[in-house]
Amino acid sequence: MGSLTATAVKAAKAKGRYGDGDGLFLLVGPTGARSWVVRIQKDGKRRDIGLGSALKVSLAIARERASKARSQIEVGIDPVAERRKAAGIPSFREAAALVHAETKAGWRNGKHNKQWLSSLEAHCFPHIGDVSVGELDGPAVRDVLASIWLTKAETARRIRQRIIAIVDWAVAKGYRDAPLAMSAIDKSLPRQKRSDKHHEAMAFADVPDFLTKLRSRESVGRLALELLVLTAARSGEIRGATWAEFDLEAALWTIPANRMKAGKEHVVPLSEAALGALGRIQRWRVDPKSADALVFPGVKRGKPISDMTLTKVMRDMGLTAVPHGFRSSFKDWASETTNFPNELSEAALAHAIINKSEAAYRRGNLLEKRRVMMTAWASFATCGLNTNIVRLHA
């Protein structure tokens, strides 16, 4: 028989731990809340296992649960894991897989899709993967983040967001009562030294000489880079382009929403120089009859050239600037040497409108005005002619 009685359990009000024997304890918290816990030691390791609230679990039932837990531990069964399975609450690892499966359809970036789970597998699952998502607490999450918070700062910040998403999902599913106290976790972590990293850009004044040297030889990578400069497009938009997106007669390139960073269709007016580049690219077409064929196919069938292909062209030319930096070159040219309004160059770069009121009223895409600007940019980039005057052909 244990040393506690049903009457003693009801009378226990003072904060403390009341032993019944064989590792069974009644815990009374600062507020008077009472709960059962059994302490079990196996192979030199001590473990406390909760058995429920004393308001719902009687002394007799607590003794039965304690006995069962001791028996399970003795034969190598984890009583907490067994209880979790019976309740249908997934582990953090299982919850992560479910959240990933539900949300990945809305992601446009395939790289992000792969990294979402792989980062958790590398840094979270070894420590908290088998913990019930309903029992995951702040200290455990804090320890996971602290281990990489300074050494892998960007990865740690992304993992933090993914843990929050998983726990919030668990709250919404009813697997836990409340989200994590992230403000307390954040305050306990050391301050990260963050520095804004910008893509190294070429000075716009150097672009004409660069294009001249670029055109001295011809390859798929060089042609892709030339079109990137003339359209001020992103590398991914250029590399993933298909012939079906181009209307050469109307001199327009329509990039579908699913290939744009902002998730909105973007129409690029093509200058004569850009059309000329596309004409030279035609000679490299593998399948001239297929409209859906990639404009810049890579080595692997059905795959575009890699981002490194464009970067290598610049490295081989002895340059430290990167392809994405030409967007900054274009922006600086428009801002410093022309009278084109800022909203025009922002629209050309397909930047989202931060001001919500302005975004609500701007319905058009400023296409014809952008056509004038892109023609002026092409004139400057190819000939060094810094003018926004366009010659009209008869």
N, C-alpha and C positions, 0 to 999 in steps of 0.2 A: 504494500500500500504506500501511496505517496504521502508526503507531509502536509499537502494542502487539502482543504475541504471546500465544498461548494459554498458554505457560509463565509469562509475566509476569503474566497475569491471575490464575492460580492462586497465584502467589507474593505477590501484593499483599495485605498484612496491615495496614499502617499506615493510620490514618485520613487520608483525603484524596481528591483528585480526580485521576484519571489520564487524560490525553488521548490519543485515538487519531488525531485529525485530523478535519476536516470537522464539528466540533461534537460528536463522539461522545466520551463520557466514562464511565469506570468510577468509581463512587462507593463508597468504603469508609467505613462508619460507625464510631462509637465502639466498637461491639461486634464489629466485624469483618465485619458483614453487607455484601455487595457487590451492587450493582445498576447497571444501564445507564441512561444518560440522554443524549438528544441535544438540543443547544442550536441553535435555529433562529431566524434573524432575518428579518423580512419587514415591509416598509414602516416601518422604524424601530422595530418592536416586537420585543423578544427574548422567547423562550419556551423553557422546558425541558420536554421530553416524556419521561416514563419509558418504558423499553423492556423492563422485567422484571428478575428476579433473575439474577445471574451464575451461580448454581447451576443454573438451569434453561435459561438462554439463553447459548449459546456466543458467542465473539467473532465468528465468521462470521455467525451469525444476527443478532447485534446490529447488524453493519454493514449487513445487508440491510434490517432494520427501520428503521434510521436513514436509509438511502437512500430507502426508500418514504415515510417521514414527510416528508422534505424535498420530494419530488416532489408529495405531496398538498398541502402548504402552498403550494407554488408555484402550483398551479392553484385555490387557494381552498377546499380540502377540509380539514376539521378531523380530523386522524388520531385524536385522543382520542375524539371523538364517533363516528367510524366504528367504532372498536374497541368502544365501549360498545354500539352497535347490534348488532354481531356477537355480543357476549356475552349480549345479551338483558337487560341491566341498565337499568332505566328512569331517566330524569332525575328530578330532584327534583320538577319540575312534573308529570311523568307519574305519579310515585309518589303525589303529593298527590291527584291525581284518583282514583287507584285506592283510596286509603285513604278518601277522602270517599264514594265509591260504596259501599264495603263497610260503612261505619259509620252513614251517615245514616238508615238505616231504624230505628235504635234511638233516634233523637232525637225528642223531643216538641215541641221549640220550632222552629217554621219559620224564625224570625228567625235563630236560631243556625245553622241549616242553610245559609242564604244567606251569612252573615257568615264562616263557616268558610273557604270558598274565596276570597271576595272580599278578605279581609284578607291572605291569602297572595299573591294577585295584585297587590295594591297595594304590599306592602312586601318580599316575598321573591323573587318570580319575576324581577323586573328584575335582581337581583343573583346569585341562585343557582338560578334556575329551570332552566337548561340544564346544570347540573352533575350528573354521575352521582350518584345517591343512594348508591352504593357508595363514592364518593370524596369526598363532602361532609365537610369537616373543621370542627373547632372554631373556628379563626380566622375562617372565612367566616361561620359562624352568629353568632359574637360581633359581627362588624361590622354584620350586619343588625340585630341587636337594639339595639346601641349607638346606631344612628342615630335611634331613636325611644324609647329607654329612659326618658328624662326628659320629653320633649315629649308623648308619647302612652303614658303608663305602663300603663294598663289594656290597651290594644291590644297593647303589647309583651309583657305577661305572657301574654296569650292566644295570641299567635303562638309564644311560647316553648313552650307546652304542645303546640301543633299540630306544631311541628317535631320535638319529642321523639316524638310519636305516629307520625309518618311514618318517622323513623329507626328506631324500635323495630320497626315493621312490616317495614322493609327487612332488619333483622337476622333476624326470624322467617322471612322468605322466603328467606334465604340470599344476599341481594344484598350484604351487608357482614358483616364479622367481629365488629364490636363497636359498641355505642351510642356516642353522643357523651359526652365528658367534661364533663357539665353543671356539676359542682361547680367546675371550673376556670373555665368560662365565666361562671358566676354571680359568682365572686369578682372577676373582671376588670371587671364592670359597676359603675357608680356606684350609690350607695344611693338608692333612690326615696323621696321624701317621701310617705308614704301617710297618708291621713286617712279614717277611717270615715265614710261618708256614710249618714245615716238619712233615711227619708222623713219630711217634716215632718208632724206629727200635730196634730190639734185636741185641746185639753184636753177630757177627757171631760165636765167640768161644762158645757161650751158646746154639747154635742151636742143636747140638747133644743131650745134656741133655734134651732140650725141646721136641724133637721128641720122645725120650725114654718115657718121662712122658705122652706125647700125646697118644702114642700107648698103654698105660696101660689100657685104656678103649676104647670102639668102639662105634661111633655114626656117623650119616651122617655128622654132623658138623665137627667132629674130622677128618674124612676121607677126607673131602673137604679141611680142613686146611693142612693136610699132603701133599696132592697133590699140593696145592698152594706152599708150601715150596719147594718141589722137582722140580717143573717146573719154579719157579720164575715168575709165572703168576700173573695177576691182579685178584682181588677178583671177579669182574664182569665176567671175562673170565672163571673162574672156575665155578662160580655159574650157568652161562648160558650154560654150556657145554652140548651137547647131545651125545649119544652113536654113532651117525652117523659120528661125527667128528674124532673118534678114529680108527686108523688102528693098531690093537694090534699085528698083525703078523709083520708088518713093523716097529713097535714101533714108531709111529708118531701120533701126534695130530695136525690136521689142523683146525685152528680157522678162520672162514670166515671173510671177510673184514668188513661186517656190524656189527660185534661184537668187532672189534678192535678200539682202541682209534685213531690210525692214519689212519683208513679206508683202510688198506691193509691186505691181507691175511697173516697169520703168522703160520709157521709150527714149532712145538715144538718136538724135539727128546726126546723120553721117555727112561729114565734109567730103569734098572731092578727093582730098588726100586719103581719107579713111576708105572711100570707095576704091581708090587705086590700090591700096594695100589688100583689100578683099579680092580685087581682080588678080593680083599676083598670088594670093593664097589659093585661088581656084586651081592653079596648076599643080598643087600638092594634093588635091582631092583624091581619096582612095576610091570612093564610090560616088561618081558624079550624078547618078540617077536617084540617089536617096536624099530626100529633103531633110530627113531627121539625122543625117550623118553629122558627126562632130566636125567643126571647122578646124580644130587643132587636135587630131587624134594622137594618142600616145602609142607606145610600143605594144601594150596589151590591147587586144581587140575590144572595142566598145568603151575604152577608157580614155579620158583626155590626157594631154601632157601634164606633168606634175608642176607644182609651183616652183620646185627646184630647177626646172628647165629654164624658166625665165630668169631666176636668180643667177644661174650659172652663166648665162649670156653676159650679164653685167659683170660678174666676177672675172670672166675671161677677158673682158675689156679693161680690167684693172680698176673697177669702180667699187666703192663701198656702199653707195646708195642702193636701195632696194626697189623692186617694181612698184610696190604700193606707194612709195614716196612720190611718184609722178602725180598723184592726186593732189599732194601738197604743192608741187611745182605749179600745177594748173591754177590752184586756188591763189597762190601768191601772185602769179602773173595777172589774174583777173582783178585782184584787190589793189595791186600796186601800180599797174601800168594802163588800166582801162577804166572806162566810165560805166561798165556794166554793173548793175545793182547787185548787192550781196545775195539777194534771194535768188538771182538767176544762177550764179555759180553754185549755190547750195542745192538748187534743183538739179543742176547738171551732175552733181556728185551723189544725188539720190539720198541726201541727208534728211532724216526725219525732222519735222518742224517741232521744236520744243514748246513754243508758245501755243497752248491749246486753242486760244481764241483765233489766232492767225490760221492755225491748221483747219479750223472749222469753216473759215470763209474762203480759203484758197482751194478752189475746186479744179482749176485748170492745171496743166503741166507746163505752161509757158513754152510750148514746143517751138513755135516760130521764132521767138526771141532767143531761145537757146540755140537754134540753128545758126543764127547770125553770130553768136558768141563762139560756137564750136568751129565755125569757118575761120573766124579771126584767130582762134587758138592754133588751128592747123596751119594758117599762113605764117604765124610766128614760129611754130615748132619746126616747120620744114624750110622756111626761107629767112627766118629772123625778121620778118615784117611785122612790127608791132602796131597793128591797126585793127579797128573794128569796122572798117569800111569794106563792104563786099562788092566785088565787081559783078554786075548783072550781065548775063550772056543774052544775046539777041535770040 
